Amino acid sequence: MSALRYAGLDDTDSEDELPPGWEERTTKDGWVYYANHVELKTQWDHPKTGKKRRVAGDLPYGWEQETDEKGQVYFVDHINKRTTFLDPRLAFTIEETSDKPTIRQRYDGNSAAMDILHGRDLSGKVVIVTGANSGIGYETARSLALHGAHVVLACRNRARAAEAIQKILEEWHKAKVEAMILDLASLQSVQQFAEAFKAKNLSLHVLICNAAAFGSPWQLTVDGLETTFQVNHLGHFYLVQLLQDVLRRSIPARVIIVSSESHRFTDIKDSSGKVDFSLLSPAKKDYWAMLAYNRSKHCNILFSNELNRRLSPHGVTSNTLHPGNMMYSSIHRSWWLYTLLFSLARPFTKSMQQGAATSIYCAVAPELEGLGGMYFNNCCRCLPSQSAQDEALASALWELSESVIRERIESHSG
C-alpha cells in the first residue's frame, strides 16, 4: 500500500504513532510501557515523545484483567469470549507531567479520516457505507477504499454513485469500490439491496449507516411513513436486520450509525413514558423538519445501543457518533434557509475529511475491538442524553420498528 502515500497523504507520522516493531502494553496497575520487538527490550517512556502514561478509568463492562504465568498482563472479554493483550482503555490515557496528570486523547475534532488510517492496510475488509456518493459518506468510503478495503457505496442515485466511484479510481486505480442501489425511503428497495449483497457471498466487517434526510418538507414514503423518520431510522433498522446474519458470519464486525448532537433537543415518549409513534411519523399539521430530524437522530442512538446489547454476544458491536458541529455538506440542500445558514457558517466548519474522522475511528480503531453501545463526538467517547440511554425505551423502539416494518411488508405482499 505504499503507493497510497501518493494520494496526498503526509508522509510524516504523528508524534503518538509508534515506530515499526514497537507495541504498547499496560502493567497490572495501569502504567503504559512500550515493547521493542526488534531489540527485544521494554521501556516506560514513549519512544518518540519520551513521556510516561497510564490508562484512565475502569475496564468496560464484561472485561477482566488477568496475568499469565510469565507475569504478562492480558484482558478477558467475557461477553465476546476472547482474550487480548491490548488494554481496551488505551485510546484514552493519562499523561504524566511535572505539574499534574492530564487526559490525552489520541484524536480530536481537528483530526482527519486519513490521519486515523495512516499506515493501515484494510485489505480483506468489506465495508458498506450508505449515502456514500457525497459529503461525509463519500469521504468515509474514499478513505477506506484508499487503504485497501472493499467498499460498497450504497446510494439512491445511480449516476452520482458512478461519479463517486470514478473519482476514487482516479486517485488509485486498484481501489476495490462498487455501487449498489439503496433507497432507504422504500422498504422494498432495502430488501432488494440486502438480497443482492448476499448474492455476492461477501463478508461484511463494517456497516456504516451514514445516509440521512435533513430539512425535508413533509412527505410520505411509498410505505406511507414520514420520510425523515424512515430514511434516518427505519430504513437503516431494516437494513441491519436483513444483514445481521452476514455480520455474524464476519466477526468481529462493527455497525456504525451516524447520529447528531441534535438528539439532545427532543424526546420520543408520550406522557406515560412509552414510545409515541405519532411523534416519529407525524401528520403534516404536526410536522417541523428540524424536530423530525432530531427525533430520528435520537432513534439512531437508542437503536445502536439495543443492537449492541443483542448482537455483541455474537461478535457484532454497534456504536454511534456525532460527526461535527455546523459541518458544510450537501445534507442541507433540502431547504434554502439551511443552505444560507451553512453558507454563512462555512469558514468555521469542519472539512469533509474531519467530518468523516469519527466514523472512521469507530470503524477501525483497534482499541474499540469488542466494545460497543457507546456514543462518540470528535473521536472521543461521551454520554448522550439521559433519554437516549434509556434501555426500556430502546427495547420499546426496537419492538415498534419491527412491528411497523412487518405491517408494511404484509400490506405490500397482500
C-alpha positions in Angstrom: 0.0 0.0 0.0 3.0 2.3 -0.1 1.7 3.9 -3.3 -1.0 5.5 -1.3 1.2 7.9 0.3 0.8 9.1 -3.0 -2.8 10.3 -2.8 -1.8 13.5 -1.0 -1.1 11.9 2.4 1.6 13.5 4.7 4.5 11.0 4.9 5.3 12.1 8.5 3.9 10.1 11.4 2.0 11.7 14.2 4.0 12.0 17.4 1.9 9.4 19.1 2.4 6.7 16.4 4.9 4.0 17.4 7.8 3.2 15.2 7.7 -0.2 13.4 8.3 -3.1 15.7 7.0 -1.4 18.8 3.9 -2.3 20.8 2.0 -0.5 23.5 1.1 -2.6 26.6 0.0 -2.0 30.2 1.0 -3.2 33.6 -1.3 -4.7 36.2 -1.5 -1.3 38.0 -2.3 0.6 34.8 1.0 2.0 33.7 1.7 2.0 29.9 5.0 0.6 28.8 6.5 0.0 25.3 7.8 -3.3 23.9 10.5 -3.1 21.2 10.2 -6.4 19.4 13.2 -5.6 17.2 15.7 -5.2 20.0 13.8 -7.4 22.5 13.5 -4.8 25.2 10.9 -2.7 27.0 10.8 0.9 28.4 8.5 3.2 30.2 9.0 6.3 28.0 7.2 6.6 24.7 9.9 6.1 22.0 9.0 9.3 20.3 7.7 11.8 22.9 9.7 10.4 25.9 6.6 10.8 28.0 5.1 8.4 30.5 1.4 7.4 30.6 -1.1 5.3 32.4 -4.6 4.2 31.5 -7.7 6.1 32.7 -10.8 4.7 34.3 -12.2 1.3 34.9 -12.3 -1.5 32.4 -15.5 -1.7 30.3 -18.4 -3.8 31.5 -17.7 -7.5 30.9 -13.9 -7.1 30.8 -11.4 -8.5 33.4 -7.7 -8.2 33.8 -5.6 -11.3 34.2 -1.9 -12.2 34.5 -0.3 -15.2 32.8 2.5 -17.5 34.2 5.2 -15.1 32.8 3.7 -12.1 34.5 2.3 -10.7 31.3 -1.0 -8.8 31.7 -3.8 -9.8 29.4 -7.5 -8.9 29.2 -10.6 -11.2 29.1 -13.7 -10.1 27.3 -16.3 -12.3 28.9 -19.2 -11.0 26.7 -17.5 -11.9 23.4 -15.4 -14.8 25.0 -12.0 -13.8 23.8 -8.6 -12.7 25.3 -6.2 -9.9 24.1 -3.1 -8.2 25.3 -4.5 -4.9 24.1 -5.9 -2.9 27.0 -9.4 -1.6 25.9 -8.6 1.7 27.7 -5.5 2.6 25.7 -7.5 5.1 23.5 -7.7 7.5 26.4 -4.6 7.7 28.6 -3.4 10.0 31.3 -0.1 11.7 30.5 2.2 12.2 33.5 3.7 15.7 33.5 5.7 17.7 36.0 2.6 19.5 37.1 -0.4 17.2 37.1 -1.8 14.4 35.1 -3.9 15.4 32.0 -6.2 13.2 29.9 -4.6 12.8 26.5 -6.9 11.9 23.6 -5.3 10.3 20.6 -7.6 12.0 18.1 -9.8 15.1 18.3 -12.0 17.4 16.3 -9.1 18.5 14.1 -8.2 15.0 13.1 -8.9 13.9 9.6 -10.0 10.5 8.4 -6.7 10.0 6.7 -4.8 10.7 9.9 -6.6 7.9 11.7 -6.0 5.5 8.8 -2.3 6.5 8.3 -0.3 3.3 7.9 -3.3 1.0 8.0 -3.9 -1.8 5.4 -7.5 -2.8 5.3 -7.1 -5.4 2.6 -9.6 -8.2 3.0 -12.1 -6.0 4.9 -15.6 -5.4 3.4 -17.4 -2.2 4.2 -20.9 -0.9 3.3 -21.4 2.9 3.5 -24.9 4.3 3.0 -25.3 7.7 1.4 -21.7 7.4 0.1 -21.9 9.5 -3.1 -21.3 12.9 -1.5 -20.3 14.7 1.7 -19.2 12.7 4.8 -20.3 9.4 3.3 -18.1 9.9 0.2 -15.1 10.9 2.3 -15.7 7.9 4.6 -15.9 5.5 1.6 -13.0 7.1 -0.2 -10.7 7.0 2.8 -11.4 3.3 3.5 -11.0 2.4 -0.2 -7.7 4.2 -0.5 -6.5 2.0 2.4 -7.4 -1.3 0.8 -10.9 -2.1 2.0 -13.5 -3.4 -0.4 -16.1 -0.7 -0.2 -19.8 -0.8 -1.3 -21.3 2.6 -1.9 -25.0 2.1 -1.1 -26.7 5.0 -2.8 -30.1 6.0 -4.1 -28.8 7.9 -7.2 -27.0 5.5 -9.7 -25.4 8.3 -11.7 -23.9 10.1 -8.7 -22.7 6.8 -7.2 -20.9 6.1 -10.5 -19.3 9.6 -10.4 -18.1 9.0 -6.9 -16.5 5.6 -7.8 -14.8 7.2 -10.8 -13.2 9.9 -8.6 -11.9 7.2 -6.2 -10.5 5.1 -9.0 -8.8 8.2 -10.5 -6.9 8.5 -7.2 -6.0 4.8 -7.0 -6.9 2.6 -9.9 -6.6 -0.6 -7.8 -9.3 0.6 -5.3 -12.0 -2.0 -4.7 -15.2 0.0 -4.9 -18.6 -0.7 -6.3 -22.0 0.9 -6.2 -25.3 -0.7 -5.3 -28.7 0.9 -5.4 -30.3 1.5 -2.0 -33.3 3.8 -1.4 -33.9 3.9 2.4 -37.3 5.5 1.7 -38.5 2.2 0.3 -38.6 -1.0 2.4 -38.7 -3.0 -0.9 -35.5 -1.3 -2.1 -33.8 -2.1 1.3 -34.9 -5.7 0.8 -33.6 -5.9 -2.8 -30.3 -4.4 -1.7 -29.8 -6.9 1.1 -30.7 -9.8 -1.3 -28.3 -8.5 -4.0 -25.5 -8.1 -1.4 -26.0 -11.6 0.0 -25.8 -13.0 -3.6 -22.2 -11.7 -3.8 -21.2 -14.1 -1.0 -19.0 -11.5 0.6 -18.2 -11.0 4.3 -19.4 -7.7 6.0 -16.9 -6.4 8.5 -18.2 -2.9 8.8 -21.6 -1.4 8.1 -21.7 2.4 8.3 -25.2 3.8 8.4 -24.4 7.3 7.2 -27.3 8.4 4.9 -29.7 11.0 6.3 -32.5 13.3 5.3 -32.3 16.8 6.8 -34.7 19.7 6.5 -37.0 17.8 4.2 -40.6 19.1 3.7 -43.3 16.8 4.9 -43.8 13.9 2.6 -44.8 10.3 2.9 -42.7 7.5 1.5 -44.1 4.7 -0.7 -44.6 2.8 2.6 -46.8 5.6 4.0 -44.3 6.9 6.6 -42.9 10.3 7.1 -39.7 10.5 5.0 -37.2 11.7 7.6 -38.1 9.0 10.1 -38.0 6.2 7.5 -34.7 7.3 5.8 -32.8 8.2 9.0 -34.0 5.4 11.3 -36.4 2.7 10.0 -34.6 2.1 6.6 -31.3 1.6 8.4 -33.0 -0.6 11.1 -34.4 -2.8 8.4 -31.1 -3.0 6.6 -29.3 -4.2 9.7 -32.0 -6.8 10.4 -31.6 -8.2 6.9 -27.8 -8.2 7.0 -27.2 -9.4 10.6 -26.6 -13.0 9.6 -23.8 -11.8 7.3 -22.4 -9.6 10.0 -22.5 -12.6 12.5 -20.5 -14.7 10.0 -17.9 -12.0 9.6 -16.9 -11.5 13.2 -15.5 -9.4 14.6 -17.9 -7.0 12.8 -19.0 -3.4 13.6 -22.1 -1.4 12.9 -21.5 2.4 12.9 -24.5 4.7 13.0 -24.1 8.4 12.3 -26.3 10.4 14.7 -26.1 14.0 15.8 -25.8 16.2 18.9 -29.3 17.5 18.0 -30.7 14.3 19.5 -30.4 16.1 22.9 -33.2 18.6 22.0 -36.1 16.2 21.8 -37.8 13.1 23.1 -39.9 10.4 21.6 -42.0 9.4 24.6 -45.6 10.3 25.4 -46.7 11.4 28.9 -46.8 7.8 30.1 -43.2 7.2 29.1 -44.0 5.0 26.0 -42.7 5.5 22.5 -45.1 7.8 20.7 -45.3 6.7 17.1 -47.3 9.9 16.2 -44.1 11.9 17.2 -41.9 9.7 14.9 -44.1 9.8 11.8 -46.4 12.9 12.4 -49.2 14.2 10.3 -48.5 17.2 8.1 -50.1 19.7 10.5 -47.8 18.5 13.3 -44.6 18.4 11.3 -41.5 20.5 11.8 -38.4 19.5 9.8 -35.8 20.2 12.4 -37.8 18.4 15.1 -38.3 15.4 12.9 -34.5 15.2 12.2 -33.7 15.5 16.0 -36.1 12.7 16.8 -34.7 10.4 14.1 -31.2 11.0 15.5 -32.5 10.2 18.9 -33.7 6.9 17.5 -30.3 6.2 16.0 -28.7 6.1 19.4 -31.4 4.0 21.0 -31.3 1.6 18.1 -27.5 1.3 18.3 -27.5 0.6 22.0 -30.2 -2.1 21.7 -28.4 -3.6 18.7 -25.2 -3.8 20.7 -27.0 -5.5 23.6 -28.5 -8.1 21.2 -25.5 -8.8 18.9 -22.4 -8.1 20.9 -22.5 -11.6 22.5 -22.3 -12.9 18.9 -19.2 -10.7 18.0 -21.0 -7.8 16.4 -20.7 -4.4 18.1 -22.5 -1.2 17.4 -21.6 2.4 18.2 -23.0 5.8 17.2 -21.5 9.2 16.7 -21.8 12.9 16.0 -19.7 13.9 13.0 -19.1 17.5 13.8 -20.7 20.9 14.5 -22.0 23.0 11.7 -20.5 20.8 9.0 -20.8 22.2 5.5 -22.2 19.3 3.4 -24.9 18.6 0.9 -27.3 17.4 3.6 -28.7 20.9 3.9 -29.8 21.1 0.3 -33.5 20.5 1.0 -34.3 24.0 2.3 -32.9 27.4 1.2 -32.8 28.6 4.8 -30.4 25.9 5.9 -28.3 26.5 2.8 -28.0 30.1 3.7 -27.1 29.3 7.3 -24.5 26.7 6.4 -23.0 29.1 3.8 -22.6 31.9 6.3 -21.0 29.4 8.8 -18.7 27.7 6.2 -15.5 29.5 7.3 -15.9 28.0 10.8 -16.9 24.4 9.8 -15.1 21.2 9.6 -13.8 19.8 6.3 -15.4 16.7 5.0 -12.2 14.8 5.9 -12.5 16.0 9.5 -16.2 15.2 9.4 -15.5 11.6 8.4 -12.9 11.1 11.1 -15.2 9.9 13.9 -16.9 7.4 11.6 -13.5 6.1 10.5 -12.3 6.0 14.1 -15.3 3.9 15.2 -14.9 1.7 12.2 -11.2 0.8 12.5 -9.7 1.8 15.9 -8.1 -1.4 17.4 -8.8 -0.2 20.9 -12.6 -0.4 20.2 -12.5 -4.0 19.2 -15.3 -5.8 21.0 -16.6 -2.6 22.5 -20.0 -1.2 21.7 -23.0 0.6 23.0 -21.1 3.9 23.0 -21.6 7.4 21.6 -18.7 9.4 20.2 -18.0 13.1 19.4 -14.7 14.3 17.9 -13.3 10.8 18.2 -13.9 10.8 21.9 -16.5 8.8 23.9 -19.1 11.0 25.6 -22.5 10.4 27.1 -25.7 11.0 25.0 -28.8 12.4 26.6 -30.4 10.6 29.5 -33.4 9.6 27.3 -31.0 8.1 24.7 -29.5 5.9 27.5 -32.9 4.5 28.4 -32.8 0.7 27.9 -36.5 0.2 28.2 -37.1 3.0 25.6 -34.6 1.4 23.3 -36.2 -2.0 23.6 -39.7 -0.5 23.0 -38.4 1.4 19.9 -37.0 -1.9 18.6 -40.3 -3.7 19.0 -42.2 -0.8 17.4 -39.8 -0.7 14.5 -40.2 -4.4 13.9 -44.0 -4.1 14.1 -44.2 -1.1 11.7 -42.0 -2.9 9.1 -43.9 -6.2 9.4 -47.2 -4.3 8.8 -45.9 -2.5 5.8 -44.3 -5.7 4.3 -47.5 -7.6 4.8 -49.7 -4.9 3.3 -47.5 -4.8 0.2 -47.5 -8.6 -0.2 -51.2 -8.7 0.3 
